[in-house]
Amino acid sequence: MDLYKDNYVVKANQFIQAKGRLGVLEQKLLATLISEIRMEDEDFKKYRLDIKEVGEFIGLNSGEVYTKIREAIRSLKKKSIEIERYNPDTQRLEWETFGLIGYTKIIEGIGYITIRIDPELKPYLLAIKGEETPFTKYLVKNILKLNSSYSIRIYELLKQYEKKRSREFKLEELKDLLDVTEEKSYKRFDNFERRILKKAEEEINAKTDIKISYKKEKTGRKISEIIFKIIPKEEDEDQKVLEALTSSNERDEIRQKCGLAESNFSDKQVMELYTKSVEITDNLNDMFNITPYKYISKGYEIMLKQKDVKYKFSYLKKLLEKGKATIITELIEEGI
């Protein structure tokens, strides 16, 4: 069962945005297959999966593994997705339809299946580079305990925006991405919320590496927009530790003394800068009366004088670590 747990699924964001409904087992099987792709692969191989391992990995009972996986493979061969892209040459939107898997082979009495992904999907799954092809990456094990196909779909759509910490959808846009626009049972928002949104929120928070919440926006009397908040679980745990170690007043006081009151840094980031500066100024306080507060404040002042600093926290952190001489010199020249 440990054979696939550390594998990553890497998909171009256009693939994440693709339209087309897959069942839970189909989603998990496809994700496990995609996770077998290696960075150095120049073409799709005939990937060989251990049926028993895959069955255990995606949560099938041992007695139904072969039957369920054969059914899922047959179903996947019939399924397709639609990818929307903008063609800069024609300056028009294009919609392309792709199959998902091509060649498959199962031999009676042999515990393996051999599958090749449809070669037309190469631009979306092979040789992906961030700037040329924006992509989303996650450990495949994150979706395996999710019991709803909508939960898996929403997880991927939000994982895509994890670094931005939020994602907004027009209600009809989200329904379209989940392929439920035409389903009568989801015309009523309370049904859509109870059976899809709340279930996804509960499952994703309990079983994956991100924590999500959402709020509803209205246009007039109707719900028109869903705004998701996304927090990496690791960061959420760090925040709990931070809150346990320092009170809100203490964190505010440290922010003020460091000259960071006007910054957009999170409490975690401020405390990271402060902790690092305590180490750096350990001996400087006795020699030059340079406190961590003065050290950070001067570093922040130097940073603000620079033009076009895109990632301010990373820049300041590096300056505090590598620009010690510059900061100390300026403080001494100013008489501290």
KEKE-3310 file (N, C-alpha, C; in steps of 0.2 Angstrom, whole numbers, plus 5000, padded with zeros to 4 digits):
npx = (5004:5011:5017:5013:5011:5019:5019:5018:5004:5005:4998:4994:4987:4977:4972:4967:4956:4948:4933:4921:4914:4919:4918:4921:4930:4935:4942:4951:4959:4964:4971:4981:4987:4993:5001:5012:5020:5036:5047:5057:5052:5049:5039:5023:5023:5019:5012:5013:5003:5001:4988:4983:4989:4985:4972:4971:4976:4967:4956:4948:4939:4946:4940:4933:4942:4948:4937:4931:4941:4943:4930:4931:4942:4937:4926:4933:4940:4929:4927:4928:4937:4935:4945:4948:4956:4966:4970:4983:4987:4976:4969:4957:4946:4947:4940:4945:4942:4947:4952:4955:4963:4972:4979:4976:4979:4975:4979:4972:4974:4986:4994:4994:4990:4991:4993:4991:4992:4982:4990:4988:4987:4999:5004:4999:5002:5015:5033:5031:5033:5034:5033:5031:5021:5009:5006:4998:5002:5001:5002:4997:4990:4982:4969:4963:4955:4944:4927:4918:4915:4914:4920:4934:4936:4934:4944:4955:4953:4954:4967:4974:4975:4981:4993:4988:4979:4965:4950:4938:4922:4910:4893:4887:4897:4905:4896:4896:4909:4909:4900:4886:4876:4865:4858:4843:4841:4850:4847:4841:4849:4851:4851:4862:4872:4871:4874:4885:4894:4896:4899:4910:4919:4919:4925:4937:4944:4946:4953:4963:4978:4975:4965:4949:4937:4921:4912:4896:4891:4879:4868:4857:4843:4848:4860:4875:4889:4903:4915:4930:4941:4958:4969:4985:4987:4999:5003:4992:4994:5006:5001:4993:5002:5010:5000:4999:5011:5012:5003:4989:4991:5005:5010:5006:5013:5026:5026:5024:5036:5045:5044:5035:5021:5014:5016:5011:5014:5011:5006:5014:5025:5030:5035:5044:5054:5057:5062:5073:5081:5083:5093:5103:5107:5111:5124:5126:5119:5124:5137:5134:5122:5111:5096:5084:5073:5077:5086:5078:5069:5077:5082:5070:5067:5078:5074:5062:5067:5071:5067:5053:5052:5046:5043:5041:5043:5052:5062:5066:5069:5080:5089:5090:5097:5109:5113:5119:5131:5128:5116:5120:5131:5124:5115:5125:5131:5120:5120:5113)
npy = (4994:5006:5009:5019:5031:5042:5048:5061:5071:5080:5092:5102:5119:5121:5109:5106:5114:5109:5103:5090:5075:5064:5048:5044:5033:5032:5045:5043:5032:5038:5048:5041:5035:5046:5050:5041:5046:5052:5065:5065:5059:5059:5055:5047:5032:5014:5012:5002:4995:4989:4979:4974:4983:4995:4994:4993:5005:5015:5012:5000:4985:4969:4959:4964:4971:4967:4967:4980:4988:4985:4988:5002:5006:5002:5012:5024:5024:5027:5040:5058:5074:5092:5105:5122:5135:5149:5155:5163:5166:5166:5174:5169:5160:5143:5126:5111:5093:5079:5062:5051:5039:5028:5014:4999:4985:4970:4954:4939:4932:4938:4950:4963:4979:4987:5002:5016:5033:5045:5051:5064:5072:5076:5089:5094:5086:5082:5086:5098:5115:5128:5143:5143:5134:5135:5126:5113:5105:5090:5078:5062:5055:5063:5064:5052:5047:5054:5054:5059:5063:5077:5083:5079:5086:5099:5101:5100:5112:5121:5119:5123:5137:5138:5146:5159:5160:5161:5159:5164:5161:5163:5158:5150:5148:5139:5128:5124:5120:5109:5102:5101:5110:5107:5099:5095:5094:5102:5114:5122:5132:5128:5114:5112:5117:5109:5096:5097:5108:5109:5096:5094:5104:5098:5086:5089:5097:5087:5077:5081:5091:5104:5117:5123:5136:5144:5158:5166:5176:5189:5194:5206:5196:5184:5171:5173:5172:5162:5162:5156:5152:5147:5138:5131:5116:5114:5127:5132:5124:5129:5142:5140:5135:5147:5156:5150:5152:5166:5180:5189:5203:5204:5200:5210:5221:5217:5218:5232:5238:5233:5241:5237:5240:5245:5236:5221:5209:5193:5187:5176:5178:5189:5185:5176:5183:5191:5181:5176:5188:5190:5180:5184:5197:5194:5196:5209:5218:5220:5225:5236:5241:5236:5231:5217:5223:5236:5232:5224:5235:5244:5236:5234:5247:5250:5241:5246:5257:5251:5248:5241:5229:5213:5202:5205:5200:5189:5195:5204:5195:5188:5199:5203:5191:5190:5203:5209:5217:5229:5234:5235:5245:5256:5259:5262:5273:5282:5283:5275)
npz = (5000:5002:4991:4982:4989:4991:4979:4967:4960:4945:4936:4922:4924:4915:4913:4926:4926:4916:4909:4913:4918:4931:4939:4957:4959:4946:4946:4956:4951:4939:4944:4952:4941:4934:4943:4942:4932:4927:4930:4920:4910:4892:4884:4885:4894:4894:4908:4922:4934:4950:4954:4966:4975:4971:4972:4987:4990:4985:4992:4990:4994:4996:4990:4979:4971:4958:4949:4951:4947:4934:4929:4931:4922:4910:4910:4910:4898:4890:4893:4892:4892:4891:4886:4888:4879:4875:4859:4854:4841:4832:4840:4847:4857:4860:4861:4865:4864:4873:4875:4889:4893:4883:4877:4885:4896:4903:4911:4914:4930:4932:4942:4938:4929:4913:4907:4896:4895:4885:4871:4866:4877:4881:4882:4894:4904:4903:4904:4911:4915:4926:4923:4909:4908:4919:4933:4944:4959:4969:4983:4979:4989:4996:4990:4992:5002:5001:4998:4990:4973:4970:4980:4978:4966:4969:4979:4970:4962:4972:4977:4967:4969:4981:4985:4984:4993:4992:4983:4971:4964:4952:4955:4945:4937:4945:4947:4933:4932:4940:4933:4935:4931:4924:4932:4940:4954:4959:4957:4967:4979:4992:4992:4984:4992:5004:4999:4991:4994:5008:5011:5004:5011:5024:5021:5015:5024:5035:5029:5020:5015:5016:5023:5022:5020:5017:5010:5006:4993:4989:4975:4974:4980:4978:4979:4972:4971:4977:4989:4993:5006:5008:5017:5020:5029:5037:5039:5046:5058:5062:5065:5076:5086:5087:5092:5104:5110:5111:5116:5109:5111:5114:5101:5093:5100:5097:5083:5082:5088:5080:5069:5059:5058:5047:5038:5027:5032:5039:5056:5059:5050:5055:5067:5064:5058:5069:5078:5071:5071:5084:5086:5078:5083:5096:5102:5098:5105:5117:5113:5104:5108:5100:5097:5093:5088:5083:5074:5064:5061:5054:5044:5037:5033:5025:5015:5010:5002:4991:4974:4966:4973:4974:4981:4997:5010:5008:5003:5014:5024:5019:5018:5032:5036:5027:5025:5036:5039:5032:5038:5051:5050:5045:5056:5067:5061:5062:5075:5082)
capx = (5000:5015:5020:5011:5009:5023:5019:5014:5001:5006:4994:4994:4981:4972:4969:4963:4950:4944:4926:4920:4913:4922:4916:4926:4935:4939:4946:4957:4963:4967:4977:4986:4991:4996:5007:5017:5024:5042:5049:5062:5048:5048:5033:5019:5025:5014:5013:5011:5001:5000:4981:4981:4992:4981:4965:4971:4978:4962:4951:4943:4939:4950:4936:4930:4947:4949:4930:4930:4946:4941:4925:4934:4946:4932:4923:4938:4941:4924:4926:4932:4936:4935:4949:4947:4962:4966:4975:4986:4988:4970:4965:4951:4945:4946:4938:4947:4940:4952:4951:4960:4967:4972:4980:4975:4979:4974:4979:4969:4979:4992:4991:4995:4986:4996:4989:4995:4988:4981:4996:4986:4987:5006:5006:4996:5005:5023:5038:5028:5037:5030:5032:5028:5014:5007:5003:4996:5005:4999:5003:4991:4987:4977:4962:4961:4950:4938:4922:4914:4919:4914:4926:4940:4936:4934:4951:4960:4952:4957:4974:4977:4975:4983:4997:4984:4975:4958:4948:4931:4918:4903:4890:4885:4904:4907:4892:4898:4916:4907:4896:4880:4872:4858:4854:4837:4842:4855:4844:4840:4855:4852:4853:4869:4876:4871:4876:4891:4899:4897:4902:4917:4922:4920:4930:4944:4947:4947:4957:4969:4983:4973:4959:4945:4930:4918:4906:4892:4889:4872:4866:4849:4841:4850:4867:4878:4896:4906:4922:4934:4947:4962:4975:4989:4987:5005:5003:4987:4997:5011:4998:4991:5008:5011:4995:5000:5017:5012:4996:4988:4994:5012:5012:5005:5018:5032:5025:5025:5043:5050:5042:5031:5014:5011:5017:5006:5016:5007:5009:5019:5030:5034:5038:5049:5059:5059:5066:5079:5084:5086:5099:5108:5109:5113:5130:5127:5115:5129:5142:5132:5115:5107:5091:5081:5068:5081:5089:5072:5066:5082:5082:5063:5068:5082:5070:5057:5070:5073:5062:5051:5053:5040:5042:5044:5045:5058:5068:5068:5072:5087:5093:5092:5102:5115:5115:5121:5136:5125:5112:5124:5134:5119:5113:5130:5132:5115:5121:5108)
capy = (5000:5012:5010:5025:5036:5048:5050:5068:5072:5086:5094:5109:5122:5120:5102:5106:5118:5105:5101:5083:5072:5057:5045:5044:5028:5035:5050:5041:5028:5042:5052:5036:5034:5052:5051:5037:5050:5054:5072:5065:5056:5063:5052:5043:5025:5010:5012:4996:4996:4983:4979:4974:4989:5001:4993:4995:5012:5019:5010:4995:4979:4965:4954:4968:4975:4966:4969:4987:4992:4983:4993:5009:5006:5003:5018:5029:5024:5030:5047:5063:5081:5098:5110:5128:5138:5155:5154:5170:5167:5167:5178:5166:5154:5136:5121:5104:5087:5074:5056:5051:5034:5024:5007:4996:4977:4966:4947:4934:4928:4942:4955:4970:4982:4991:5008:5022:5039:5047:5055:5071:5075:5077:5096:5095:5082:5080:5092:5105:5120:5133:5149:5141:5130:5135:5119:5112:5099:5088:5071:5059:5052:5068:5063:5045:5046:5058:5050:5062:5066:5084:5085:5079:5091:5106:5101:5102:5118:5126:5118:5127:5144:5138:5151:5165:5159:5162:5159:5166:5158:5165:5152:5146:5145:5133:5123:5122:5116:5103:5098:5100:5115:5105:5094:5099:5093:5107:5121:5125:5132:5124:5107:5112:5119:5104:5090:5097:5113:5108:5090:5095:5107:5094:5080:5092:5099:5082:5072:5083:5095:5111:5119:5128:5138:5148:5163:5167:5183:5189:5200:5206:5191:5177:5169:5174:5170:5158:5164:5151:5154:5141:5138:5125:5113:5116:5134:5132:5121:5134:5148:5137:5135:5154:5159:5147:5155:5173:5183:5194:5210:5203:5200:5217:5225:5216:5221:5239:5239:5231:5245:5233:5241:5246:5230:5216:5203:5189:5187:5171:5180:5194:5181:5172:5189:5193:5175:5176:5194:5189:5176:5188:5202:5191:5199:5216:5222:5222:5229:5242:5242:5235:5226:5214:5228:5241:5228:5223:5241:5247:5232:5236:5254:5249:5237:5251:5261:5248:5249:5235:5223:5210:5197:5209:5196:5185:5200:5207:5189:5187:5205:5202:5186:5191:5210:5211:5223:5235:5236:5238:5251:5262:5260:5265:5280:5286:5284:5270)
capz = (5000:5002:4984:4978:4994:4991:4972:4966:4954:4943:4931:4920:4927:4910:4914:4932:4924:4911:4910:4911:4925:4932:4946:4962:4958:4940:4948:4960:4947:4935:4948:4953:4935:4933:4948:4940:4927:4930:4927:4915:4904:4886:4881:4890:4894:4896:4915:4925:4940:4954:4955:4973:4979:4969:4976:4994:4990:4984:4997:4988:4997:4993:4986:4973:4968:4951:4946:4951:4943:4927:4927:4931:4916:4904:4910:4909:4891:4886:4896:4889:4895:4887:4889:4885:4879:4870:4854:4852:4834:4830:4845:4848:4862:4857:4865:4863:4868:4874:4878:4895:4892:4877:4877:4892:4896:4910:4909:4919:4934:4933:4946:4935:4923:4909:4904:4893:4894:4878:4869:4865:4884:4883:4884:4900:4909:4902:4904:4913:4918:4929:4919:4902:4909:4926:4935:4951:4961:4976:4984:4977:4995:4998:4988:4992:5007:4999:4996:4985:4967:4970:4985:4974:4961:4973:4981:4965:4960:4977:4978:4962:4971:4988:4987:4984:4999:4991:4976:4970:4959:4951:4957:4939:4935:4949:4945:4927:4933:4943:4928:4938:4929:4921:4936:4943:4961:4962:4955:4973:4982:4998:4990:4981:4997:5008:4996:4988:4997:5015:5012:5002:5016:5029:5019:5013:5031:5039:5026:5015:5017:5016:5027:5018:5022:5011:5011:5000:4991:4985:4971:4976:4985:4976:4980:4965:4971:4982:4990:4997:5009:5008:5022:5021:5036:5040:5041:5051:5064:5065:5068:5083:5090:5088:5097:5111:5113:5112:5116:5103:5113:5113:5094:5091:5102:5093:5076:5082:5090:5074:5064:5054:5059:5041:5033:5027:5035:5044:5063:5058:5047:5059:5073:5061:5057:5076:5081:5067:5073:5091:5086:5075:5088:5102:5105:5096:5110:5122:5110:5101:5110:5094:5099:5087:5086:5079:5068:5059:5058:5050:5038:5034:5030:5019:5009:5007:4998:4985:4969:4963:4977:4973:4987:5002:5016:5007:5002:5020:5028:5016:5020:5039:5036:5023:5025:5043:5039:5030:5043:5057:5048:5045:5063:5070:5058:5065:5083:5085)
cpx = (5004:5018:5019:5010:5013:5024:5015:5010:5002:5002:4994:4987:4975:4968:4965:4956:4946:4938:4925:4919:4916:4919:4922:4931:4939:4944:4952:4962:4967:4973:4982:4991:4995:5002:5013:5022:5030:5044:5053:5058:5047:5041:5029:5022:5018:5015:5010:5009:4999:4992:4979:4983:4987:4974:4965:4972:4972:4955:4946:4944:4942:4946:4933:4936:4947:4943:4930:4935:4945:4935:4927:4938:4941:4928:4927:4939:4935:4923:4930:4932:4937:4940:4949:4954:4961:4971:4977:4987:4982:4966:4958:4951:4944:4944:4940:4945:4945:4949:4956:4965:4967:4973:4979:4976:4979:4974:4977:4975:4985:4990:4993:4991:4991:4991:4993:4990:4987:4986:4994:4986:4994:5007:5003:4998:5012:5027:5035:5033:5033:5028:5029:5021:5013:5004:5001:4999:5003:5001:4996:4987:4981:4970:4959:4956:4944:4933:4917:4918:4919:4919:4932:4941:4937:4941:4956:4959:4955:4964:4978:4979:4978:4988:4994:4980:4967:4956:4940:4928:4912:4899:4889:4892:4906:4903:4894:4905:4914:4902:4889:4875:4865:4855:4849:4838:4846:4853:4843:4847:4856:4853:4860:4874:4877:4875:4883:4896:4901:4901:4909:4922:4924:4926:4937:4947:4949:4952:4963:4974:4981:4967:4956:4939:4927:4913:4902:4890:4882:4872:4859:4848:4844:4858:4870:4886:4898:4913:4925:4940:4951:4968:4979:4989:4993:5005:4998:4990:5002:5007:4995:4996:5010:5007:4996:5006:5016:5005:4996:4992:5002:5014:5011:5011:5025:5032:5027:5032:5047:5049:5039:5024:5011:5012:5011:5008:5011:5010:5015:5025:5034:5038:5044:5055:5062:5064:5073:5084:5087:5092:5105:5111:5111:5119:5130:5123:5120:5135:5140:5125:5110:5102:5088:5076:5071:5083:5084:5070:5071:5082:5075:5064:5072:5078:5066:5060:5072:5066:5060:5053:5046:5038:5045:5047:5051:5064:5071:5071:5079:5091:5095:5098:5109:5117:5117:5125:5132:5120:5115:5128:5129:5116:5119:5131:5126:5115:5116:5103)
cpy = (5006:5013:5016:5032:5042:5051:5057:5067:5079:5087:5101:5112:5121:5114:5102:5110:5114:5103:5093:5079:5065:5055:5045:5039:5030:5040:5048:5036:5033:5046:5047:5035:5040:5052:5046:5040:5053:5061:5071:5061:5061:5061:5048:5036:5021:5008:5005:4997:4990:4983:4979:4980:4995:5000:4995:5002:5017:5017:5005:4989:4974:4960:4957:4971:4974:4969:4976:4991:4991:4988:5000:5011:5007:5009:5024:5030:5027:5038:5052:5070:5086:5103:5116:5132:5144:5154:5161:5171:5169:5172:5176:5161:5148:5131:5114:5099:5082:5067:5055:5045:5030:5017:5004:4988:4974:4958:4943:4931:4932:4948:4962:4972:4986:4996:5013:5028:5042:5052:5062:5075:5077:5084:5098:5091:5080:5086:5098:5109:5126:5140:5148:5138:5130:5128:5119:5105:5097:5081:5068:5056:5057:5067:5056:5043:5050:5054:5053:5065:5073:5086:5085:5084:5098:5106:5103:5109:5123:5125:5122:5134:5144:5144:5158:5165:5160:5161:5160:5163:5161:5158:5147:5144:5139:5127:5120:5118:5109:5099:5096:5106:5113:5100:5098:5099:5099:5114:5125:5126:5128:5117:5107:5113:5113:5098:5090:5102:5111:5101:5090:5099:5103:5089:5083:5094:5093:5077:5074:5088:5102:5111:5124:5130:5142:5153:5164:5174:5184:5195:5200:5201:5184:5177:5169:5172:5166:5160:5159:5154:5147:5142:5132:5123:5115:5123:5135:5130:5126:5140:5146:5138:5143:5157:5156:5150:5162:5175:5188:5201:5209:5203:5207:5222:5224:5219:5229:5241:5238:5236:5242:5234:5242:5241:5226:5209:5200:5189:5181:5174:5185:5191:5178:5177:5190:5187:5175:5182:5193:5185:5180:5194:5200:5195:5207:5220:5224:5226:5236:5244:5242:5229:5223:5219:5233:5238:5227:5230:5244:5243:5233:5243:5254:5246:5242:5256:5258:5248:5242:5228:5219:5205:5200:5205:5192:5189:5202:5201:5188:5193:5205:5197:5187:5199:5213:5217:5229:5238:5239:5244:5257:5264:5264:5272:5284:5286:5279:5274)
cpz = (5000:4996:4981:4983:4993:4984:4972:4960:4952:4936:4929:4922:4922:4911:4920:4930:4919:4914:4908:4918:4925:4939:4951:4961:4951:4942:4951:4956:4942:4938:4950:4947:4933:4937:4947:4934:4930:4926:4921:4909:4898:4883:4886:4889:4895:4904:4918:4932:4944:4956:4962:4977:4977:4972:4983:4994:4989:4988:4995:4993:4993:4988:4979:4969:4960:4947:4945:4947:4936:4924:4926:4924:4910:4904:4908:4901:4887:4888:4892:4893:4890:4890:4885:4885:4874:4866:4852:4845:4831:4834:4846:4853:4858:4863:4862:4867:4867:4877:4884:4894:4885:4878:4885:4891:4903:4908:4915:4923:4936:4937:4944:4930:4920:4906:4901:4892:4887:4876:4868:4871:4886:4885:4891:4906:4909:4902:4905:4917:4920:4925:4912:4903:4916:4928:4943:4953:4968:4977:4983:4983:4997:4996:4989:4997:5006:4996:4991:4979:4967:4975:4982:4969:4964:4976:4976:4963:4965:4978:4973:4964:4978:4989:4987:4990:4998:4984:4976:4964:4958:4952:4951:4936:4939:4948:4938:4927:4936:4939:4932:4936:4927:4926:4940:4951:4964:4959:4961:4976:4988:4997:4988:4987:5002:5006:4993:4992:5004:5016:5010:5008:5022:5027:5018:5020:5035:5036:5021:5019:5017:5020:5023:5022:5016:5014:5005:4999:4987:4980:4971:4981:4984:4977:4973:4965:4977:4983:4995:5000:5010:5013:5022:5028:5040:5043:5047:5058:5067:5068:5075:5088:5092:5093:5104:5114:5115:5112:5110:5105:5112:5106:5091:5093:5099:5086:5077:5084:5084:5068:5058:5054:5052:5036:5033:5029:5040:5051:5063:5055:5051:5065:5070:5060:5064:5079:5078:5070:5080:5091:5083:5079:5095:5106:5103:5101:5115:5120:5108:5103:5104:5096:5092:5084:5081:5073:5062:5056:5053:5043:5034:5030:5024:5013:5006:5002:4991:4980:4967:4966:4977:4979:4993:5008:5014:5006:5009:5024:5025:5018:5027:5040:5033:5023:5031:5043:5037:5035:5049:5056:5048:5052:5067:5068:5061:5072:5086:5089)
residu = (MET:ASP:LEU:TYR:LYS:ASP:ASN:TYR:VAL:VAL:LYS:ALA:ASN:GLN:PHE:ILE:GLN:ALA:LYS:GLY:ARG:LEU:GLY:VAL:LEU:GLU:GLN:LYS:LEU:LEU:ALA:THR:LEU:ILE:SER:GLU:ILE:ARG:MET:GLU:ASP:GLU:ASP:PHE:LYS:LYS:TYR:ARG:LEU:ASP:ILE:LYS:GLU:VAL:GLY:GLU:PHE:ILE:GLY:LEU:ASN:SER:GLY:GLU:VAL:TYR:THR:LYS:ILE:ARG:GLU:ALA:ILE:ARG:SER:LEU:LYS:LYS:LYS:SER:ILE:GLU:ILE:GLU:ARG:TYR:ASN:PRO:ASP:THR:GLN:ARG:LEU:GLU:TRP:GLU:THR:PHE:GLY:LEU:ILE:GLY:TYR:THR:LYS:ILE:ILE:GLU:GLY:ILE:GLY:TYR:ILE:THR:ILE:ARG:ILE:ASP:PRO:GLU:LEU:LYS:PRO:TYR:LEU:LEU:ALA:ILE:LYS:GLY:GLU:GLU:THR:PRO:PHE:THR:LYS:TYR:LEU:VAL:LYS:ASN:ILE:LEU:LYS:LEU:ASN:SER:SER:TYR:SER:ILE:ARG:ILE:TYR:GLU:LEU:LEU:LYS:GLN:TYR:GLU:LYS:LYS:ARG:SER:ARG:GLU:PHE:LYS:LEU:GLU:GLU:LEU:LYS:ASP:LEU:LEU:ASP:VAL:THR:GLU:GLU:LYS:SER:TYR:LYS:ARG:PHE:ASP:ASN:PHE:GLU:ARG:ARG:ILE:LEU:LYS:LYS:ALA:GLU:GLU:GLU:ILE:ASN:ALA:LYS:THR:ASP:ILE:LYS:ILE:SER:TYR:LYS:LYS:GLU:LYS:THR:GLY:ARG:LYS:ILE:SER:GLU:ILE:ILE:PHE:LYS:ILE:ILE:PRO:LYS:GLU:GLU:ASP:GLU:ASP:GLN:LYS:VAL:LEU:GLU:ALA:LEU:THR:SER:SER:ASN:GLU:ARG:ASP:GLU:ILE:ARG:GLN:LYS:CYS:GLY:LEU:ALA:GLU:SER:ASN:PHE:SER:ASP:LYS:GLN:VAL:MET:GLU:LEU:TYR:THR:LYS:SER:VAL:GLU:ILE:THR:ASP:ASN:LEU:ASN:ASP:MET:PHE:ASN:ILE:THR:PRO:TYR:LYS:TYR:ILE:SER:LYS:GLY:TYR:GLU:ILE:MET:LEU:LYS:GLN:LYS:ASP:VAL:LYS:TYR:LYS:PHE:SER:TYR:LEU:LYS:LYS:LEU:LEU:GLU:LYS:GLY:LYS:ALA:THR:ILE:ILE:THR:GLU:LEU:ILE:GLU:GLU:GLY:ILE)
# end
